[in-house]
Amino acid sequence: MALLALCERFVASHFPGAAIAVVGGSSARGTRTATSDVDLLVLGDDLFDGDSTSIAASYAFEGEVFEVFGYTPQAFAAWAQRGIEQRRPVIVQLLVEGLEVRGGQELSALRDEWAPVLTAGPVADPHELDLRRYAITDLLDDLRDSTDDLEQYVLAWGLFERTAELMLLDERRWLGAGKYLPRRLRELSRERADELTRPLLRGDLAAFADRAEIELDRAGGRVQAGFVR
């Protein structure tokens, strides 16, 4: 594939010591747009000079922009675990779901280690879910009480983010930031995603609040008086 050959040339030029290189994102999925960059994960003991153990940086190469995530094996393990704990395992998904540029058996072994973690999904303890329900309860009340147009829209989009995250975590699904949050929500359920977002997109904030409350009830309902944070 031309993409893999391009990535190998980039790795040979900028990270020749990489033992593992994986290309992911829209480039790997075949869904690139005119402004898409190339997401690349590189791992190796000899990636860096000096004491550096990781890098996240952009590079221009042969007319493309490469968004590079580079780690020593030890640093990758630490950053991957951090992503798991934050419910956004970006580099683990890159590792497991991307296309191999370099790696062989070493890559296969690392995928075997992390793929079950990715498949299992996040585990949110009951207190975390209660805390999220508490925040949504507060946002719902603020949205319904607000009479300021700007405040209403700021509250509504905050409520969407909180509600979407609760829906995902309640079903042991990974979260996403930015454009990846609605994508994760649609992967969970296109129907529920549409029911939540349709009134928001047409500006019917009262109907949106009602739909968010339905999702809140599905996850256990309102949390307010007596809750200890």
C-alpha positions in Angstrom: 0.0 0.0 0.0 1.2 3.5 -0.8 0.2 4.7 2.7 2.4 2.1 4.4 5.3 2.8 2.1 4.9 6.6 2.8 4.9 5.9 6.6 8.0 3.7 6.3 9.9 6.4 4.5 8.8 8.9 7.2 9.9 6.5 10.0 13.2 5.8 8.3 13.8 9.5 8.0 12.7 10.7 11.5 12.7 7.7 13.8 15.0 5.1 12.3 15.4 3.4 15.7 11.7 2.5 15.9 11.0 -1.2 16.4 7.2 -0.7 16.1 5.3 1.7 13.9 1.6 1.7 13.4 -0.6 4.1 11.4 -4.1 4.7 12.6 -7.0 7.2 12.5 -8.8 8.1 9.2 -5.7 7.2 7.2 -6.0 3.6 8.3 -9.8 3.5 8.0 -9.8 5.0 4.5 -11.9 7.9 5.6 -9.5 10.8 5.2 -10.6 14.3 4.4 -8.7 17.2 2.7 -7.3 18.3 6.0 -6.6 14.9 7.7 -3.2 14.3 9.1 -1.5 10.9 9.4 -1.7 9.5 12.9 1.4 7.5 13.7 2.5 5.5 16.8 6.2 4.7 17.0 7.9 2.7 19.8 11.4 1.7 20.5 14.3 1.8 23.0 16.4 3.9 20.6 13.9 6.6 19.5 15.4 9.5 21.4 18.7 11.1 22.2 19.3 12.0 25.8 16.8 11.4 28.6 13.6 11.8 26.6 11.1 8.9 26.8 8.1 10.3 24.8 7.1 12.8 22.2 3.8 14.1 20.7 4.6 16.3 17.7 3.6 17.2 14.1 5.9 16.9 11.1 5.6 17.9 7.5 6.7 15.1 5.1 6.2 14.6 1.4 3.1 16.8 1.3 1.5 15.3 4.4 1.3 16.2 8.0 2.3 13.4 10.4 0.9 13.5 14.0 3.4 11.4 15.8 3.1 9.7 19.2 6.5 8.2 20.1 7.4 6.3 23.2 10.0 4.0 24.7 8.3 0.7 25.8 8.3 1.8 29.4 6.8 5.2 28.6 4.2 3.6 26.4 3.0 1.4 29.2 2.7 4.3 31.5 0.9 6.6 29.0 -1.4 3.8 27.9 -2.4 3.1 31.5 -3.1 6.7 32.0 -5.4 6.7 29.0 -7.2 3.7 30.3 -7.7 5.4 33.6 -9.0 8.5 31.9 -11.4 6.4 29.8 -9.8 7.7 26.6 -7.3 5.0 25.4 -6.2 6.9 22.3 -2.7 5.3 21.9 -4.0 1.8 22.9 -6.5 2.1 20.1 -3.8 3.2 17.7 -1.7 0.2 18.7 -4.5 -2.4 18.5 -6.6 -1.1 15.6 -4.0 0.5 13.3 -2.1 -0.8 10.3 1.4 -2.3 10.9 4.3 -0.4 9.3 6.9 -2.1 11.5 6.7 -4.5 14.3 6.3 -8.2 13.5 6.2 -10.5 16.5 7.0 -7.7 18.9 4.0 -5.8 17.8 1.8 -8.9 17.9 2.9 -9.6 21.5 2.0 -6.0 22.5 -1.3 -6.2 20.8 -2.1 -9.5 22.6 -1.3 -7.7 25.9 -3.5 -4.6 25.3 -6.4 -5.9 23.1 -8.2 -7.6 26.0 -8.0 -4.4 28.0 -9.5 -2.4 25.1 -12.2 -5.0 24.5 -13.2 -5.1 28.1 -14.1 -1.5 28.2 -13.9 1.0 31.1 -15.1 0.2 34.6 -16.6 3.1 36.4 -17.2 2.7 40.1 -20.6 3.5 41.5 -19.5 6.7 43.2 -18.1 8.0 39.9 -21.4 7.3 38.2 -23.3 9.0 41.0 -21.0 12.0 40.7 -21.7 12.2 37.0 -25.4 11.9 37.6 -25.2 14.7 40.2 -23.5 17.0 37.7 -26.1 16.2 35.1 -28.9 16.9 37.6 -27.4 20.3 38.3 -27.0 21.1 34.6 -30.6 20.1 33.8 -32.0 22.4 36.5 -29.8 25.3 35.4 -30.8 24.8 31.8 -34.5 24.8 32.6 -34.2 27.8 34.9 -32.0 29.9 32.6 -33.6 32.8 30.6 -30.4 34.0 28.9 -29.9 32.7 25.4 -26.2 32.4 25.5 -26.2 30.7 28.9 -28.8 28.2 27.7 -26.7 27.1 24.7 -23.5 26.9 26.8 -25.4 24.8 29.4 -27.0 22.6 26.7 -23.7 21.7 25.1 -22.2 21.0 28.5 -25.2 18.8 29.3 -24.8 16.9 26.0 -21.2 16.1 26.8 -22.0 15.0 30.3 -25.0 12.9 29.2 -23.1 11.3 26.4 -20.3 10.3 28.7 -22.7 8.9 31.2 -24.4 6.9 28.5 -21.1 5.4 27.4 -19.7 4.7 30.8 -22.9 3.1 32.0 -22.6 0.6 29.1 -18.8 0.1 29.7 -17.9 2.0 26.5 -14.8 4.2 26.0 -15.2 8.0 25.9 -14.0 10.3 23.2 -13.0 14.0 23.0 -14.2 16.5 20.4 -15.6 14.8 17.3 -15.0 11.4 18.7 -17.6 11.8 21.5 -20.6 11.7 19.0 -18.9 9.0 17.1 -18.6 6.8 20.2 -22.2 7.6 21.1 -23.4 6.5 17.6 -21.4 3.3 17.9 -23.3 2.6 21.2 -26.7 3.3 19.7 -27.5 5.3 16.6 -31.2 5.5 17.8 -30.4 6.8 21.2 -27.8 9.2 19.9 -30.3 10.7 17.4 -33.0 10.9 20.0 -30.7 12.9 22.3 -29.2 15.2 19.7 -32.1 15.8 17.3 -33.8 18.4 19.5 -30.5 20.0 20.4 -29.6 20.5 16.8 -32.9 22.1 15.9 -32.7 24.4 18.9 -35.5 22.9 21.0 -33.7 23.0 24.3 -36.7 22.1 26.4 -37.1 18.8 24.4 -33.4 18.2 24.6 -33.5 18.6 28.4 -36.4 16.1 28.6 -34.4 13.6 26.5 -31.3 14.1 28.6 -33.5 13.3 31.7 -34.7 10.1 30.1 -31.0 9.0 29.7 -30.3 10.1 33.2 -33.2 8.0 34.5 -31.9 5.0 32.5 -28.6 5.4 34.4 -30.2 5.6 37.8 -31.9 9.0 37.9 -31.4 12.3 39.6 -28.8 12.7 42.4 -29.1 15.8 44.5 -30.0 16.2 48.2 -27.8 14.1 50.5 -25.2 13.3 48.0 -21.6 13.5 49.4 -19.0 14.3 46.8 
